[in-house]
């Protein structure tokens, strides 16, 4: 009975011209980074596009990584919301319906921190079959730049979503791109697995790229540095000539487009 009364009241308001317009807010949630140069090339770019389309006053930034937020607070006295805090801030400022735009790659630990208590959450980058196909088919992203092969290095996860990296590898094989390899820093596909695969080929010149939205700490240190434990150093010690490309995935227009299309599917 209560719902019927509410419907009658709503119809009455429409007839009187009293249209109800809910104030809609947006949380842009990513893993985050402490590297300002990398942030400006990726997260900032996406946020500016959201601001231009939906209004800069209508969105909030959120980092899901507690470690990243703590480092920013200690080193730069910079306070960044987690997603729940960003949701609540928008709610406190009169936003009734709040959508979260995820800038995560996988449906993993960080993505699963996101709450939908005030509105829907967009899908992570690798969610359905079409997503994998878009990654594999993009020419710019998969350009070896004259090298024999590409080795992409992702973060990896203890979550079941870590299987997405192997799934992506299988897509590359399916599309005949046998010179592209996917490894992880903290996942199941280690550098030892990649070295074993490379030994079964004649590839000598490797293009090393981060499979990360932001080319920050992991990309600069764990993947491309001259540190003895970095992927670059280990590959070189195993006889490979290594070229590095410090470009976060979030810098590619087609990746930005994928995130926007996912967000626009939930924004209503």
Residue pairs with C-beta under 8 A, 6 or more apart in sequence:
10 20
13 19
13 20
22 96
22 97
23 94
23 95
23 96
23 97
24 54
24 58
24 95
24 96
24 97
24 98
24 99
24 119
24 267
25 58
25 59
25 60
25 90
25 91
25 93
25 95
25 97
25 98
25 99
25 119
26 50
26 54
26 58
26 59
26 60
26 98
26 99
26 100
26 101
26 267
27 59
27 60
27 62
27 83
27 86
27 87
27 90
27 98
27 99
27 100
27 101
28 43
28 46
28 47
28 50
28 59
28 60
28 61
28 62
28 100
28 101
28 103
29 62
29 63
29 64
29 83
29 86
29 100
29 101
29 102
29 103
29 104
29 114
30 43
30 62
30 63
30 64
30 102
30 103
30 104
30 213
30 214
31 63
31 64
31 65
31 68
31 103
31 104
31 110
31 213
31 214
32 63
32 64
32 65
32 68
32 69
32 72
32 80
33 39
33 43
33 63
33 68
33 214
33 216
33 217
34 68
34 71
34 72
34 75
34 216
34 217
35 214
35 215
35 216
35 217
35 220
38 214
38 215
38 216
38 219
38 248
39 214
39 216
41 215
41 248
41 250
41 251
42 213
42 214
42 215
42 248
42 249
42 250
42 251
43 61
43 103
43 213
43 214
43 250
45 250
45 251
45 256
46 101
46 103
46 250
46 256
46 259
46 260
47 59
47 61
49 256
49 260
50 59
50 101
51 58
51 59
58 95
60 81
60 86
60 89
60 90
61 80
61 81
61 86
62 80
62 81
62 82
62 83
62 85
62 86
62 100
63 69
63 72
63 80
63 81
63 82
64 82
64 83
64 104
64 110
64 111
64 113
64 114
65 110
66 82
68 80
69 80
69 82
72 78
72 79
72 80
73 79
73 80
81 89
82 113
83 100
83 113
83 114
83 115
84 115
87 98
87 100
87 115
87 117
87 118
90 98
90 118
91 98
91 118
95 118
97 118
97 119
98 118
98 119
99 119
99 120
99 121
99 122
99 263
99 266
99 267
100 114
100 115
100 116
100 119
100 120
100 121
100 122
101 122
101 259
101 262
101 263
102 111
102 114
102 121
102 122
102 123
102 124
102 259
102 262
103 213
103 250
103 259
104 110
104 111
104 124
104 125
104 213
105 124
105 125
105 126
105 154
105 155
105 164
105 211
105 212
105 213
105 249
106 124
106 125
106 126
106 157
106 159
106 161
106 162
106 164
107 123
107 124
107 127
107 161
107 164
108 124
108 157
108 159
108 161
108 162
109 157
109 158
109 159
111 124
111 161
112 159
114 121
119 266
120 266
121 266
122 259
122 262
122 263
122 265
122 266
123 262
123 265
125 131
125 213
125 249
125 255
125 258
125 259
125 262
126 132
126 135
126 164
126 167
126 168
127 262
131 258
132 167
132 168
132 171
133 171
134 254
134 258
135 141
135 168
135 171
136 142
136 168
136 171
136 172
136 175
136 177
137 175
138 252
138 254
140 252
140 254
141 249
141 252
141 254
141 255
142 150
142 177
142 180
144 150
144 179
144 207
145 207
145 243
145 245
146 205
147 205
147 206
147 207
147 243
148 179
148 201
148 202
148 203
148 204
148 205
148 206
149 179
149 180
149 181
149 198
149 201
149 203
149 205
149 206
149 207
150 179
150 180
150 181
150 206
150 207
150 208
150 209
151 181
151 183
151 194
151 206
151 207
151 208
151 209
151 231
151 235
152 180
152 181
152 182
152 183
152 209
152 210
152 211
153 183
153 184
153 185
153 208
153 209
153 210
153 211
153 212
153 222
153 223
153 231
154 165
154 182
154 183
154 184
154 185
154 187
154 210
154 211
154 212
155 184
155 185
155 186
155 187
155 211
155 212
155 218
156 162
156 165
156 184
156 185
156 186
156 187
156 188
156 189
157 184
157 186
157 187
158 186
162 184
162 187
162 188
165 182
165 183
165 184
165 187
165 188
165 189
165 211
166 182
166 188
166 189
168 182
169 181
169 182
169 189
172 178
172 180
172 182
178 201
179 201
179 203
181 194
181 197
181 198
182 189
182 211
183 189
183 190
183 191
183 193
183 194
183 231
184 190
185 218
185 222
185 223
191 231
191 234
191 235
195 234
195 235
195 238
198 206
198 238
198 240
203 240
204 239
204 240
204 241
205 240
205 241
205 243
206 235
206 240
206 241
206 242
206 243
207 243
207 244
207 245
208 223
208 224
208 231
208 232
208 235
208 242
208 243
208 244
208 245
209 244
209 245
209 247
210 218
210 219
210 223
210 224
210 246
210 247
210 248
210 249
211 249
212 218
212 219
212 248
212 249
213 248
213 249
213 250
213 255
214 248
214 250
215 246
215 247
215 248
215 251
216 248
219 246
219 248
220 246
221 227
221 230
222 229
222 230
222 231
223 230
223 231
223 232
223 244
224 230
224 231
224 232
224 244
224 246
225 232
225 233
226 232
226 233
227 233
232 242
232 244
235 242
236 242
249 255
250 256
